[in-house]
Amino acid sequence: MRVRLFGKTSDDKGTQLERLAQRLLVRLGYRKITLNAVGSGGSEIDIHAEYAVPGFTGANPVRLIGACKAYEVVVGLPDWLKFLGKLYTEKCVSQQEVRGLLIALSGVNGNVAGAYNDLSNHDRSVELISGDDLVSHLIAEFNLVPASYAVSRIRQLTADPIATLSLGYYEGRAFWIAEFVSSTFTVLLGEPPGQDPPVDLIQLVSGQIQAATYRDLSEEQRAKETRFFAREHVLGQLLTHKSIEPPQQEPGLPVLLQADIGTASADLLEEGKIVRVATSLSLADTADVGLRASVIREILSGVCVLSHIGSPE
């Protein structure tokens, strides 16, 4: 699964990855973490940290140097060799054990993967982490729901098929991003997901993914519930010979406006469930058993109004 980091510029994306790496290293027990440190010979090191290994005569600090690559493309051999050169220099001049960490958000090419595998057979002090490897750490650190729950939640709100699901990060926040085949996307923020993402985050995500149109699925769901309830209200009121003006607000029920009543009435007229008689509306031929069953079924679906289901009709 892909991890997407968002930033206002390419440099900002790199900074976001460094801060994320710093946060995850703290979770793993590293201390004295610094970003953009200067190493031996004036070389820049994205991350410098220490890990205290307990011992009978005291703690033995292990140093870590890390490089963060927030590229949109895979990391190639030149960047890999450059990092190994920095690590080798630190190992030579340091009086402590030194480990290396390369985070390649978009992964590495085949040459780097092969070189890393060969190196790992002889030296376990270097760790290569790609976007996929970060997913479980991000879910744990930010208390996110699993991907399966995110997909399930989305499917509760819309029947539109999901094209891709990815994990996003920006300014200390991690969130799920679902892109639909309709070239739209949504963001699931919070635990459980339900918070409204800030406008600046939506704009940032929209500018950096192919599906550029944002969808608020919760708002869509509320609108859908309002449409369903408006239809129930119109049918139930006509069934019980009452006016179909907007009802008084009741706890747990959507607020209906006159426009909602008008839209529901127009749809039901088009479907033939209600008819216009002079200047008023009425249920269609109630002698039609199939039609009556359809009307009753719709009245009893979802949230039911007691005055409707408790009536003689």
The 8 nearest C-alpha neighbors of each residue, nearest first, counted from 0:
[[1, 131, 165, 2, 130, 134, 164, 166],
 [0, 2, 165, 130, 131, 3, 166, 105],
 [1, 3, 166, 130, 167, 165, 4, 0],
 [4, 2, 167, 166, 1, 168, 5, 165],
 [5, 3, 168, 167, 169, 12, 2, 6],
 [4, 6, 169, 12, 168, 3, 204, 203],
 [5, 7, 12, 11, 8, 9, 4, 15],
 [6, 8, 11, 9, 5, 12, 203, 10],
 [9, 7, 11, 10, 6, 12, 5, 13],
 [8, 10, 12, 11, 13, 6, 7, 69],
 [11, 9, 13, 8, 12, 14, 6, 7],
 [10, 12, 14, 6, 8, 13, 9, 7],
 [13, 11, 6, 15, 9, 14, 10, 5],
 [12, 14, 10, 16, 11, 69, 15, 17],
 [13, 15, 11, 17, 12, 16, 18, 10],
 [16, 14, 12, 18, 13, 17, 11, 19],
 [15, 17, 19, 13, 14, 18, 20, 12],
 [18, 16, 14, 20, 19, 15, 21, 67],
 [19, 17, 21, 15, 20, 16, 14, 22],
 [18, 20, 16, 22, 21, 17, 15, 23],
 [19, 21, 17, 23, 18, 22, 16, 24],
 [22, 20, 18, 24, 19, 23, 17, 25],
 [23, 21, 19, 25, 20, 24, 18, 26],
 [22, 24, 26, 20, 25, 21, 19, 27],
 [23, 25, 27, 21, 26, 29, 22, 20],
 [26, 24, 29, 28, 22, 27, 23, 21],
 [25, 27, 23, 24, 28, 22, 29, 140],
 [28, 26, 24, 25, 29, 23, 22, 50],
 [27, 29, 25, 26, 24, 30, 50, 51],
 [30, 28, 50, 25, 24, 49, 27, 48],
 [29, 31, 32, 49, 48, 50, 25, 28],
 [32, 30, 48, 49, 33, 29, 47, 50],
 [33, 31, 48, 30, 47, 21, 34, 49],
 [34, 32, 47, 46, 36, 31, 48, 35],
 [33, 35, 46, 45, 36, 47, 32, 17],
 [34, 36, 45, 44, 46, 43, 37, 33],
 [35, 37, 44, 34, 43, 38, 45, 33],
 [38, 36, 43, 41, 42, 44, 35, 39],
 [39, 37, 42, 41, 43, 44, 40, 36],
 [38, 40, 41, 42, 89, 88, 37, 92],
 [39, 41, 42, 38, 37, 88, 43, 85],
 [40, 42, 39, 38, 37, 43, 44, 36],
 [43, 41, 38, 40, 37, 39, 44, 85],
 [44, 42, 37, 36, 38, 35, 41, 45],
 [43, 45, 36, 35, 46, 37, 38, 42],
 [46, 44, 35, 66, 34, 65, 36, 67],
 [47, 45, 34, 65, 64, 44, 33, 35],
 [46, 48, 64, 33, 32, 63, 65, 34],
 [49, 47, 32, 63, 31, 62, 30, 29],
 [50, 48, 62, 30, 61, 29, 63, 31],
 [49, 51, 29, 61, 60, 30, 52, 62],
 [50, 52, 60, 59, 58, 61, 53, 49],
 [51, 53, 59, 58, 60, 50, 54, 61],
 [54, 52, 58, 51, 59, 57, 55, 56],
 [53, 55, 57, 58, 56, 52, 59, 51],
 [56, 54, 57, 53, 58, 59, 52, 51],
 [55, 57, 54, 58, 53, 59, 52, 60],
 [58, 56, 54, 55, 53, 59, 52, 51],
 [57, 59, 53, 54, 52, 51, 60, 56],
 [58, 60, 52, 51, 53, 57, 61, 54],
 [61, 59, 51, 50, 52, 49, 58, 62],
 [62, 60, 50, 96, 49, 97, 51, 95],
 [61, 63, 49, 97, 48, 96, 98, 60],
 [64, 62, 98, 48, 97, 99, 47, 49],
 [65, 63, 47, 99, 46, 100, 98, 48],
 [64, 66, 100, 46, 101, 99, 45, 47],
 [65, 67, 101, 45, 102, 46, 100, 44],
 [68, 66, 102, 101, 17, 69, 103, 45],
 [67, 69, 103, 70, 102, 104, 66, 13],
 [68, 70, 104, 13, 67, 12, 103, 16],
 [71, 69, 72, 68, 105, 104, 73, 74],
 [70, 72, 105, 69, 73, 104, 68, 74],
 [73, 71, 70, 105, 74, 106, 107, 69],
 [72, 74, 107, 106, 105, 108, 75, 70],
 [73, 75, 107, 108, 106, 103, 72, 78],
 [76, 74, 77, 108, 78, 107, 111, 73],
 [75, 77, 79, 111, 78, 80, 110, 74],
 [78, 76, 80, 79, 75, 81, 74, 82],
 [79, 77, 81, 80, 76, 75, 82, 74],
 [78, 80, 76, 82, 77, 81, 83, 75],
 [79, 81, 83, 77, 82, 78, 76, 84],
 [82, 80, 78, 84, 79, 83, 77, 85],
 [81, 83, 85, 79, 84, 80, 78, 86],
 [84, 82, 86, 80, 85, 81, 87, 79],
 [83, 85, 81, 87, 82, 86, 80, 88],
 [86, 84, 88, 82, 83, 87, 89, 81],
 [85, 87, 83, 89, 84, 88, 90, 82],
 [88, 86, 84, 90, 85, 89, 83, 91],
 [87, 89, 91, 85, 90, 86, 84, 92],
 [90, 88, 86, 92, 91, 87, 93, 85],
 [89, 91, 87, 93, 88, 92, 97, 86],
 [90, 92, 88, 89, 93, 87, 94, 86],
 [91, 93, 89, 90, 88, 94, 39, 87],
 [94, 92, 95, 90, 89, 91, 96, 97],
 [93, 95, 92, 96, 90, 91, 97, 89],
 [96, 94, 93, 97, 61, 62, 60, 90],
 [95, 97, 61, 62, 98, 94, 90, 93],
 [98, 96, 62, 63, 90, 61, 95, 99],
 [97, 99, 63, 124, 125, 62, 64, 96],
 [100, 98, 125, 64, 63, 65, 126, 124],
 [101, 99, 65, 126, 125, 127, 64, 66],
 [100, 102, 66, 127, 65, 67, 128, 103],
 [101, 103, 128, 67, 129, 68, 104, 127],
 [104, 102, 129, 68, 106, 105, 128, 101],
 [103, 105, 130, 129, 69, 106, 102, 68],
 [106, 104, 73, 103, 72, 130, 71, 70],
 [105, 107, 129, 73, 103, 104, 74, 130],
 [108, 106, 74, 73, 111, 75, 112, 103],
 [107, 109, 111, 110, 73, 75, 74, 112],
 [110, 108, 112, 111, 113, 107, 75, 114],
 [111, 109, 113, 112, 108, 114, 76, 75],
 [110, 112, 114, 113, 109, 76, 108, 107],
 [113, 111, 109, 115, 110, 114, 116, 108],
 [112, 114, 116, 110, 111, 115, 109, 117],
 [113, 115, 111, 117, 116, 112, 110, 118],
 [116, 114, 118, 112, 113, 117, 111, 119],
 [115, 117, 119, 113, 118, 114, 112, 120],
 [116, 118, 114, 115, 120, 119, 113, 121],
 [119, 117, 115, 120, 116, 121, 122, 114],
 [118, 120, 122, 116, 123, 121, 117, 115],
 [119, 121, 118, 117, 122, 116, 123, 115],
 [120, 122, 119, 118, 123, 117, 116, 124],
 [123, 121, 119, 124, 118, 120, 125, 117],
 [124, 122, 119, 125, 121, 120, 126, 118],
 [123, 125, 98, 122, 99, 126, 97, 119],
 [126, 124, 99, 123, 98, 100, 127, 122],
 [125, 127, 100, 99, 101, 128, 124, 123],
 [128, 126, 101, 100, 102, 129, 125, 103],
 [127, 129, 102, 132, 103, 101, 126, 130],
 [130, 128, 106, 103, 104, 132, 131, 102],
 [129, 131, 104, 2, 133, 132, 1, 105],
 [130, 132, 0, 133, 129, 134, 1, 2],
 [133, 131, 129, 130, 134, 128, 135, 136],
 [132, 134, 136, 130, 131, 135, 137, 129],
 [133, 135, 137, 136, 131, 132, 138, 2],
 [134, 136, 138, 137, 133, 139, 132, 131],
 [137, 135, 139, 133, 134, 138, 140, 23],
 [138, 136, 140, 134, 139, 135, 141, 133],
 [137, 139, 143, 135, 136, 142, 141, 140],
 [140, 138, 142, 136, 137, 141, 135, 143],
 [141, 139, 137, 138, 142, 136, 23, 26],
 [140, 142, 143, 138, 139, 137, 173, 172],
 [143, 141, 139, 138, 140, 144, 190, 137],
 [144, 142, 138, 141, 190, 145, 139, 189],
 [143, 145, 148, 149, 146, 142, 190, 191],
 [146, 144, 148, 147, 143, 149, 138, 150],
 [145, 147, 149, 148, 150, 144, 164, 175],
 [146, 148, 150, 145, 149, 151, 144, 152],
 [149, 147, 151, 145, 150, 146, 152, 144],
 [150, 148, 146, 152, 151, 147, 153, 145],
 [149, 151, 153, 147, 148, 152, 154, 146],
 [152, 150, 148, 154, 149, 153, 147, 155],
 [151, 153, 149, 155, 154, 150, 148, 156],
 [154, 152, 150, 156, 155, 151, 157, 149],
 [153, 155, 151, 157, 156, 152, 158, 150],
 [154, 156, 152, 153, 157, 151, 158, 150],
 [155, 157, 153, 154, 220, 216, 152, 217],
 [158, 156, 154, 159, 155, 153, 216, 220],
 [157, 159, 154, 160, 156, 155, 153, 161],
 [160, 158, 157, 161, 179, 180, 154, 181],
 [159, 161, 179, 158, 180, 162, 157, 154],
 [162, 160, 179, 163, 178, 180, 177, 159],
 [161, 163, 179, 180, 178, 160, 164, 177],
 [164, 162, 178, 161, 177, 165, 179, 176],
 [163, 165, 177, 176, 178, 175, 166, 162],
 [166, 164, 176, 1, 2, 175, 0, 167],
 [165, 167, 175, 2, 174, 176, 3, 1],
 [168, 166, 3, 174, 173, 2, 4, 175],
 [169, 167, 173, 4, 172, 3, 5, 174],
 [168, 170, 172, 5, 171, 4, 15, 173],
 [171, 169, 172, 15, 168, 173, 18, 5],
 [170, 172, 169, 173, 168, 19, 18, 15],
 [173, 171, 169, 168, 170, 174, 141, 167],
 [172, 174, 168, 167, 141, 169, 171, 166],
 [175, 173, 188, 167, 187, 166, 168, 176],
 [174, 176, 166, 187, 186, 167, 165, 177],
 [177, 175, 186, 165, 164, 185, 166, 167],
 [178, 176, 164, 185, 184, 163, 179, 161],
 [179, 177, 184, 163, 162, 161, 183, 210],
 [178, 180, 161, 162, 181, 183, 182, 184],
 [179, 181, 162, 182, 161, 160, 178, 183],
 [180, 182, 179, 183, 159, 210, 178, 160],
 [183, 181, 210, 180, 179, 178, 184, 211],
 [184, 182, 212, 210, 179, 181, 213, 178],
 [185, 183, 178, 213, 177, 210, 179, 214],
 [184, 186, 214, 177, 213, 176, 215, 178],
 [185, 187, 176, 175, 188, 177, 174, 184],
 [188, 186, 175, 192, 174, 176, 193, 185],
 [187, 189, 192, 174, 194, 193, 186, 196],
 [190, 188, 192, 191, 194, 193, 187, 174],
 [191, 189, 192, 143, 144, 142, 188, 193],
 [190, 192, 189, 193, 144, 143, 188, 194],
 [193, 191, 189, 188, 190, 187, 194, 144],
 [192, 194, 189, 188, 191, 195, 187, 190],
 [193, 195, 188, 189, 192, 196, 187, 190],
 [194, 196, 197, 193, 188, 215, 187, 186],
 [195, 197, 194, 188, 198, 200, 201, 186],
 [198, 196, 200, 199, 195, 201, 202, 194],
 [197, 199, 201, 200, 202, 196, 203, 195],
 [198, 200, 202, 201, 197, 203, 196, 204],
 [199, 201, 203, 202, 198, 197, 204, 196],
 [202, 200, 198, 204, 203, 199, 205, 197],
 [203, 201, 205, 199, 200, 204, 206, 198],
 [202, 204, 200, 206, 201, 205, 199, 207],
 [205, 203, 201, 207, 206, 202, 200, 208],
 [206, 204, 211, 202, 203, 207, 208, 201],
 [205, 207, 203, 204, 208, 202, 211, 209],
 [206, 208, 204, 205, 203, 209, 5, 211],
 [209, 207, 210, 205, 206, 211, 204, 178],
 [208, 210, 211, 207, 182, 205, 206, 183],
 [211, 209, 182, 183, 208, 184, 212, 178],
 [210, 212, 205, 209, 183, 208, 213, 206],
 [213, 211, 183, 210, 184, 205, 214, 182],
 [214, 212, 184, 185, 183, 211, 215, 205],
 [215, 213, 185, 216, 184, 183, 212, 219],
 [214, 216, 218, 217, 219, 185, 213, 186],
 [217, 215, 219, 218, 214, 220, 156, 185],
 [216, 218, 220, 219, 215, 221, 156, 193],
 [217, 219, 221, 220, 215, 216, 222, 214],
 [220, 218, 216, 222, 217, 221, 223, 215],
 [219, 221, 223, 217, 218, 222, 156, 216],
 [220, 222, 218, 224, 223, 219, 225, 217],
 [223, 221, 225, 219, 220, 224, 218, 226],
 [222, 224, 220, 226, 225, 221, 219, 227],
 [225, 223, 221, 227, 226, 222, 228, 220],
 [224, 226, 222, 228, 223, 227, 253, 229],
 [227, 225, 223, 229, 224, 228, 222, 230],
 [228, 226, 224, 230, 229, 225, 223, 231],
 [227, 229, 231, 225, 230, 226, 232, 224],
 [230, 228, 232, 226, 231, 227, 260, 263],
 [229, 231, 263, 233, 227, 228, 232, 234],
 [232, 230, 298, 228, 234, 229, 233, 235],
 [231, 233, 229, 235, 230, 234, 236, 228],
 [234, 232, 230, 236, 231, 235, 243, 237],
 [235, 233, 231, 237, 236, 232, 238, 230],
 [236, 234, 238, 232, 237, 233, 307, 231],
 [235, 237, 241, 239, 233, 238, 234, 243],
 [236, 238, 240, 234, 239, 235, 241, 281],
 [239, 237, 235, 236, 240, 234, 312, 282],
 [238, 240, 236, 237, 241, 235, 312, 307],
 [241, 239, 237, 238, 236, 242, 235, 281],
 [242, 240, 236, 239, 237, 243, 238, 235],
 [243, 241, 244, 236, 240, 237, 233, 245],
 [244, 242, 233, 236, 245, 241, 237, 232],
 [243, 245, 242, 246, 257, 260, 233, 256],
 [244, 246, 255, 256, 257, 243, 247, 260],
 [247, 245, 244, 248, 255, 243, 254, 232],
 [246, 248, 249, 245, 254, 255, 244, 252],
 [249, 247, 254, 246, 250, 252, 253, 255],
 [248, 250, 252, 251, 247, 253, 254, 246],
 [251, 249, 252, 248, 253, 254, 247, 302],
 [250, 252, 249, 253, 302, 248, 254, 303],
 [251, 253, 250, 249, 254, 248, 302, 228],
 [254, 252, 225, 255, 251, 228, 224, 248],
 [253, 255, 248, 252, 256, 225, 249, 247],
 [256, 254, 245, 259, 253, 229, 257, 246],
 [257, 255, 259, 258, 245, 260, 254, 246],
 [256, 258, 260, 259, 245, 261, 255, 244],
 [257, 259, 261, 256, 260, 262, 255, 263],
 [260, 258, 262, 256, 257, 261, 255, 263],
 [261, 259, 257, 263, 258, 262, 229, 264],
 [260, 262, 258, 264, 259, 263, 257, 265],
 [261, 263, 265, 259, 264, 260, 258, 266],
 [264, 262, 230, 266, 260, 265, 261, 229],
 [265, 263, 261, 267, 266, 262, 260, 268],
 [264, 266, 268, 262, 263, 267, 261, 269],
 [265, 267, 269, 263, 268, 264, 270, 262],
 [266, 268, 270, 264, 272, 269, 265, 273],
 [269, 267, 271, 265, 273, 270, 266, 274],
 [268, 270, 266, 267, 271, 265, 272, 273],
 [271, 269, 267, 268, 272, 266, 273, 265],
 [272, 270, 268, 269, 273, 267, 274, 283],
 [273, 271, 267, 283, 270, 268, 282, 274],
 [272, 274, 282, 283, 268, 271, 281, 267],
 [275, 273, 281, 283, 280, 268, 282, 276],
 [274, 276, 280, 279, 281, 277, 278, 273],
 [275, 277, 279, 280, 278, 274, 281, 273],
 [276, 278, 279, 275, 280, 274, 281, 273],
 [279, 277, 276, 275, 280, 281, 274, 242],
 [280, 278, 276, 277, 275, 281, 274, 242],
 [279, 281, 275, 276, 274, 273, 278, 282],
 [282, 280, 274, 273, 237, 275, 283, 276],
 [281, 283, 273, 274, 272, 237, 284, 238],
 [282, 284, 273, 272, 274, 285, 281, 271],
 [283, 285, 286, 287, 282, 290, 291, 272],
 [286, 284, 287, 291, 283, 282, 288, 290],
 [287, 285, 284, 288, 291, 290, 283, 289],
 [286, 288, 285, 290, 289, 284, 291, 283],
 [289, 287, 291, 290, 286, 292, 285, 293],
 [288, 290, 292, 291, 287, 293, 294, 286],
 [289, 291, 293, 287, 292, 288, 294, 285],
 [290, 292, 288, 294, 293, 289, 285, 295],
 [293, 291, 289, 295, 290, 294, 296, 288],
 [292, 294, 290, 296, 291, 295, 289, 297],
 [293, 295, 291, 297, 296, 292, 290, 298],
 [296, 294, 298, 292, 297, 293, 291, 299],
 [295, 297, 293, 299, 294, 298, 292, 300],
 [296, 298, 300, 294, 299, 295, 293, 231],
 [299, 297, 231, 295, 296, 300, 294, 235],
 [300, 298, 296, 297, 303, 295, 301, 302],
 [299, 301, 297, 298, 296, 302, 303, 231],
 [302, 300, 303, 299, 228, 298, 227, 297],
 [301, 303, 300, 304, 299, 228, 252, 298],
 [304, 302, 299, 305, 301, 298, 300, 308],
 [305, 303, 307, 306, 308, 302, 232, 235],
 [306, 304, 307, 308, 309, 303, 310, 302],
 [307, 305, 309, 304, 308, 310, 239, 235],
 [306, 308, 305, 309, 304, 310, 235, 239],
 [307, 309, 305, 310, 306, 304, 303, 299],
 [310, 308, 306, 307, 305, 311, 312, 304],
 [309, 311, 312, 307, 308, 306, 239, 305],
 [312, 310, 309, 239, 308, 307, 238, 306],
 [311, 310, 239, 238, 307, 308, 309, 240]]
